Amino acid sequence: MNAHTYMIDVDLSKHPLHSTFIHNRQAAMGSPHMQQSSAAATRKINALQALRAYAAISVMLGHGILEFHTTKGMVMPFNEFPLIAGVDIFFVLSGFVMYYTSEEMFGRPKAVLEFWRRRFIRLVPLYWFFTSLMVAVLLFLGNHVRSTEFNLWNVISSYLFIPSERPGGRIAPVLSLGWTLNYEVFFYFSFGLLLLFNKRNGLICLILSYLCLIVVSSLYNFSSVPVRFWGNSIIFEFIFGVLLGTLRVRVDLQKSLSFCLAIFLLGLIILLLGCNLEVPRFVKGGLPAALMVYAALALPLSADRKIPGWIILLGDSSYALYLCHRFVLRIVTIFFVEVTVPAGGQIFLYVFMTLSGSVILSIMVHKFIERPFLQLFSSKKRRYGKVKSSIIGDASINALN
């Protein structure tokens, strides 16, 4: 998401096997406190939507400011990592939501294909739409594209979510933002397989397999591009989210508003202070992201319900924003090349135009393209009930981005 994939909103009252899930919890835990916790667990978590909106806009601003300075031949006045680290938030969110909405599916072999089907519906159609748009731009307007060349294998691998090298050596799909979605799909595939096991064994296998992949990839210089790509330590950010999911289903995380704000600010401060450190991405990006997601999950219900509807809408549109903002950036950049703008106000006008244009376009894409896609592919009756979800995307991380 870039960032980023992520990219999920959850109405937990529509959790798979929800009625059985709640009945079993109340029967086993019978106390009024636990019944209250179970009821709270079924609500839609607006704070996660707000966090998705924050992550997507942050990534867009990071890319926009970097694009402006690159086009002008100027050096960035600051490190853009804290902005593009919105991708890391998407990854942690994906890990949380996948576990939290699927934890009752562990040990059910037929749940694997159902899980993959849902992920395909949520992630793939819109990504393929914008990938196709990018291919069309390369074929017919290639002279206006700055850093991407048409390459047949790069295009094919982009549709298949297989990491591949561009002619210049960068590992990225034809729609560069899709690099995060290659991580998202890898996580969805591996997480789906683990539904074959019981919950405990599945989680142990997931954590150990990711650790082994990271360690082996760091020790050996593999020639395989997918192995080198998926062996990046950033994949452990999904584990952070999964661990938050296991915590959420066991205890009521709600804290005071001041506590949540303090935890969120702590994550932001760590992100700002650590952006120049030479440490793995999952440390300087993933740990702050995990703190921010925890803060959103711990937000008291009274505060969560007061989150404005327009912020929820931005969260709903965050996947579209992640995928479409590069097109807006390029159009505005070309405009700035062709039109004379007073030097003093260029950066402010550029940010305003790219931000407003990207947000407006993303809402339109969400309403008139993404939602019809979801309705079209979701019409078939599902074995495990209806789950309202969207990724991340999953900008994606970019998907990371």
C-alpha positions in Angstrom: 0.0 0.0 0.0 2.2 0.6 -1.6 0.7 0.2 1.0 -0.4 -1.1 0.6 -3.8 -4.5 1.3 -5.2 -4.3 3.1 -7.5 -3.0 3.8 -10.4 -4.4 5.6 -13.4 -3.3 7.4 -15.3 -5.7 9.6 -18.9 -6.0 10.7 -18.3 -8.6 13.3 -22.0 -9.2 13.9 -21.7 -11.0 10.5 -18.8 -13.1 11.5 -18.8 -16.6 10.0 -20.6 -19.0 12.4 -21.4 -15.9 14.5 -24.4 -17.3 16.4 -22.5 -20.4 17.4 -19.4 -18.3 18.2 -21.4 -16.1 20.6 -23.5 -18.9 22.1 -20.4 -21.0 23.0 -18.6 -18.0 24.5 -21.6 -17.1 26.7 -22.2 -20.7 27.8 -18.5 -21.1 28.7 -18.0 -17.8 30.3 -21.5 -17.0 31.6 -20.6 -13.9 33.7 -22.3 -10.6 32.8 -18.8 -9.1 32.2 -18.0 -11.8 29.6 -21.4 -11.4 28.0 -20.8 -7.7 27.7 -17.4 -8.4 26.2 -19.0 -10.8 23.7 -21.5 -8.2 22.7 -18.8 -5.6 22.2 -16.9 -8.1 20.0 -19.8 -8.2 17.6 -19.8 -4.5 16.8 -18.3 -2.9 13.7 -15.0 -1.3 14.7 -15.1 2.2 13.3 -11.7 3.0 14.6 -10.2 0.5 12.2 -11.9 2.3 9.3 -10.4 5.6 10.5 -7.0 4.0 10.7 -7.4 2.7 7.2 -8.2 6.2 6.0 -5.2 7.6 7.9 -2.9 4.9 6.4 -4.1 5.4 2.8 -3.8 9.2 2.9 -0.4 9.0 4.6 0.9 6.8 1.8 -0.6 9.1 -0.8 1.0 12.2 0.8 4.4 10.4 1.0 4.3 9.4 -2.7 3.0 12.9 -3.7 5.7 14.9 -1.9 8.4 12.5 -3.2 7.0 12.7 -6.8 7.0 16.5 -6.6 10.7 16.8 -5.5 11.9 14.1 -7.9 10.2 15.9 -10.8 11.7 19.2 -9.8 15.2 17.6 -9.3 15.1 18.6 -5.7 16.3 16.7 -2.6 13.5 15.7 -0.2 13.7 18.0 2.9 12.7 15.1 5.2 12.6 11.3 5.2 9.3 10.2 3.7 9.3 6.8 5.5 6.9 7.8 8.3 4.3 8.7 5.6 4.7 5.6 3.4 4.7 3.4 6.5 1.0 3.5 6.2 1.6 0.3 4.3 2.8 -1.3 7.5 -0.4 -0.4 9.2 -2.3 -2.1 6.4 -0.2 -5.3 6.9 -0.9 -5.4 10.6 -4.6 -4.7 10.0 -4.7 -7.6 7.5 -3.2 -10.0 10.0 -5.7 -8.9 12.7 -8.8 -9.1 10.6 -7.9 -12.4 8.9 -7.5 -14.1 12.2 -10.4 -12.3 14.0 -13.0 -13.0 11.3 -11.7 -16.5 10.5 -10.8 -18.0 13.9 -13.8 -20.2 14.0 -12.9 -21.7 10.6 -9.7 -23.4 11.9 -9.9 -27.2 11.7 -12.5 -27.1 8.9 -10.9 -28.4 5.7 -13.7 -27.0 3.5 -13.1 -23.5 4.9 -9.8 -23.2 3.0 -11.4 -22.7 -0.4 -14.1 -20.5 1.1 -11.5 -18.3 2.7 -9.5 -18.0 -0.5 -12.7 -17.3 -2.5 -13.6 -14.4 -0.2 -10.1 -12.9 -0.4 -10.1 -13.2 -4.2 -13.4 -11.3 -4.4 -12.2 -8.6 -2.1 -8.7 -8.1 -3.5 -8.4 -9.1 -7.1 -11.1 -7.5 -9.4 -10.2 -3.9 -8.5 -6.5 -4.6 -8.7 -6.9 -6.2 -12.1 -8.9 -3.2 -13.2 -6.2 -0.8 -12.3 -3.4 -3.1 -13.6 -5.2 -3.2 -17.0 -5.5 0.5 -16.9 -1.8 0.8 -16.3 -1.0 -1.6 -19.2 -3.2 0.5 -21.5 -1.3 3.7 -20.4 2.0 2.0 -21.1 0.8 0.9 -24.6 -0.8 4.1 -25.7 0.7 6.9 -23.5 4.0 5.4 -22.6 5.9 8.7 -23.1 4.0 10.1 -20.1 5.1 7.3 -17.7 8.2 8.1 -15.7 9.7 4.8 -14.4 7.8 1.8 -15.8 8.4 0.0 -19.1 6.2 -2.5 -20.9 7.5 -6.0 -20.3 5.3 -9.0 -21.1 6.5 -11.2 -18.2 6.2 -8.3 -15.8 2.6 -7.8 -17.0 1.7 -11.6 -16.8 3.3 -11.9 -13.3 1.4 -8.8 -12.1 -1.9 -10.5 -12.8 -0.7 -13.7 -11.1 0.7 -11.9 -8.0 4.1 -13.4 -8.7 7.0 -11.1 -7.8 9.2 -10.3 -10.8 12.0 -7.9 -11.7 11.5 -5.0 -14.0 14.1 -4.3 -16.7 15.8 -1.9 -14.3 16.1 -4.6 -11.6 13.4 -3.3 -9.3 11.1 -6.1 -8.0 7.6 -4.6 -8.6 4.5 -5.3 -10.7 3.5 -3.2 -13.7 1.4 -1.2 -11.3 4.1 -0.4 -8.8 1.8 -0.1 -5.9 1.0 -3.7 -6.3 4.2 -4.9 -4.6 2.3 -4.8 -1.3 -0.5 -6.9 -2.8 2.1 -9.6 -3.6 2.7 -9.8 0.1 -1.0 -9.7 0.9 -1.7 -12.6 -1.4 1.2 -14.6 0.0 -0.2 -14.1 3.5 -3.7 -15.0 2.4 -2.5 -18.2 0.7 -0.4 -19.3 3.7 -3.1 -18.4 6.3 -5.7 -20.2 4.3 -3.7 -23.4 4.3 -3.4 -23.2 8.1 -7.1 -23.4 8.5 -6.6 -27.1 7.9 -5.2 -27.4 11.4 -6.6 -26.5 14.7 -6.1 -23.0 16.0 -3.1 -23.6 18.2 -1.1 -25.7 15.7 -2.1 -23.4 12.8 -0.7 -20.3 14.6 2.5 -22.1 15.6 3.0 -23.3 12.0 2.4 -19.8 10.6 4.9 -18.1 13.0 7.6 -20.7 12.6 7.3 -20.9 8.8 7.6 -17.1 8.5 10.6 -17.1 10.8 12.3 -19.8 8.9 11.6 -18.1 5.5 13.1 -14.8 6.8 16.1 -16.4 8.4 16.9 -18.7 5.4 16.4 -15.8 2.9 18.8 -13.6 4.9 21.5 -16.3 5.1 21.5 -17.4 1.5 21.5 -15.3 -1.7 18.7 -17.0 -3.6 18.4 -16.4 -7.3 14.7 -16.9 -7.2 13.0 -13.5 -7.2 9.8 -14.7 -5.4 11.9 -16.3 -2.6 14.0 -13.2 -2.1 10.9 -11.0 -2.2 8.7 -13.1 0.2 11.7 -13.7 2.5 11.7 -10.0 3.5 11.2 -9.5 7.2 8.3 -7.3 6.5 6.0 -10.4 6.3 6.3 -10.6 10.0 4.0 -7.6 10.3 1.1 -9.9 9.5 2.1 -11.9 12.5 1.8 -8.8 14.7 -1.8 -8.4 13.5 -2.6 -12.1 14.0 -1.3 -11.9 17.6 -3.5 -8.8 18.2 -6.4 -10.9 16.9 -5.7 -13.7 19.4 -5.6 -11.1 22.1 -8.8 -9.5 21.0 -10.9 -12.7 21.1 -9.7 -13.5 24.6 -10.0 -10.2 26.5 -11.9 -7.0 26.2 -9.3 -4.5 25.1 -11.2 -1.3 25.7 -9.3 1.3 27.6 -9.7 5.0 28.3 -9.6 7.5 25.4 -6.5 9.1 26.9 -4.7 5.8 27.1 -5.5 5.0 23.4 -4.3 8.5 22.3 -1.1 8.0 24.3 -0.4 4.6 22.7 -1.1 5.9 19.2 1.2 8.9 19.8 3.9 6.5 21.1 3.7 4.5 17.9 3.9 7.7 15.9 6.9 9.0 17.9 8.8 5.7 17.5 8.1 5.8 13.8 9.5 9.3 13.5 12.5 8.7 15.7 13.4 5.4 14.0 12.9 6.2 10.4 16.6 6.8 9.7 17.8 3.7 11.6 19.3 0.8 9.7 17.0 -1.9 11.2 14.6 -4.3 9.6 11.3 -2.9 8.2 9.2 -4.9 10.6 11.0 -3.2 13.5 10.9 0.5 12.5 7.6 0.2 10.6 5.8 -2.8 12.0 6.1 -2.2 15.7 4.8 1.3 15.5 2.0 0.1 13.3 1.1 -2.6 15.8 0.9 0.0 18.6 -1.4 2.2 16.4 -3.7 -0.8 15.6 -3.8 -1.7 19.3 -4.8 1.8 20.1 -7.7 1.6 17.6 -8.8 -1.7 19.0 -8.7 -0.4 22.6 -10.8 2.7 21.8 -13.8 2.8 24.1 -17.1 2.1 22.5 -18.5 5.6 23.3 -15.6 7.2 21.4 -15.7 4.7 18.5 -19.4 5.5 17.9 -18.6 9.2 17.6 -16.2 8.8 14.6 -17.7 10.9 11.8 -19.3 9.2 8.8 -17.0 11.0 6.4 -14.0 9.4 8.0 -15.7 6.0 7.7 -16.3 6.7 4.0 -12.6 7.4 3.6 -11.9 4.1 5.3 -14.3 2.3 3.0 -12.6 4.0 0.0 -9.0 3.4 1.2 -8.3 0.4 -1.1 -9.5 2.4 -4.1 -7.4 5.4 -2.9 -4.3 3.3 -2.6 -4.7 1.9 -6.1 -5.8 5.1 -8.0 -3.6 7.8 -6.4 -0.6 7.2 -8.6 -2.6 8.0 -11.7 -3.8 11.3 -10.1 -0.2 12.1 -9.1 1.1 11.7 -12.6 -1.7 13.8 -14.1 -1.1 16.6 -11.7 2.7 16.4 -12.2 2.2 16.7 -16.0 0.0 19.7 -15.3 2.7 21.4 -13.3 5.2 20.8 -16.0 3.0 22.4 -18.6 1.6 25.3 -16.5 3.6 28.1 -14.8 2.9 28.2 -11.1 4.4 30.7 -8.7 7.4 29.0 -7.0 6.5 29.8 -3.5 3.1 28.0 -3.6 3.9 25.1 -5.8 4.3 22.4 -3.2 1.1 23.5 -1.3 -1.0 23.6 -4.5 0.5 20.3 -5.6 -0.4 18.6 -2.4 -3.9 20.1 -2.4 -4.6 19.1 -6.0 -3.3 15.5 -5.5 -5.0 15.0 -2.2 -8.4 16.3 -3.2 -8.3 14.7 -6.6 -7.2 11.3 -5.2 -9.9 11.4 -2.5 -12.7 12.4 -4.8 -11.7 9.8 -7.4 -11.3 7.0 -4.8 -14.8 7.6 -3.5 -16.2 7.5 -7.0 -14.3 4.3 -7.7 -15.5 2.8 -4.5 -19.1 3.6 -5.2 -19.3 2.9 -8.9 -16.7 0.3 -9.6 -15.5 -1.5 -6.4 -18.9 -2.0 -4.8 -20.5 -3.3 -8.0 -17.6 -5.7 -8.4 -18.1 -7.0 -4.8 -21.9 -7.4 -5.4 -21.4 -9.2 -8.6 -18.9 -11.7 -7.3 -20.5 -12.1 -3.9 -24.0 -13.0 -5.1 -23.3 -16.7 -4.6 -24.5 -18.1 -1.2 -21.7 -18.7 1.1 -21.3 -21.7 3.4 -20.0 -19.8 6.4 -22.3 -16.8 6.2 -21.6 -13.2 5.2 -18.5 -11.3 6.3 -18.3 -7.6 5.4 -14.6 -7.1 4.6 -12.4 -5.0 2.4 -7.7 -4.7 2.3 -5.2 -3.3 2.3 -4.9 -4.5 0.1 -4.7 -4.2 1.1 -2.6 -1.3 -0.1 -1.6 -3.1 0.1 1.1 -2.5 1.4 1.8 -1.2 -0.7 0.6 -3.4 -0.8 3.3 -2.5 1.0 3.8 0.3 -1.3 
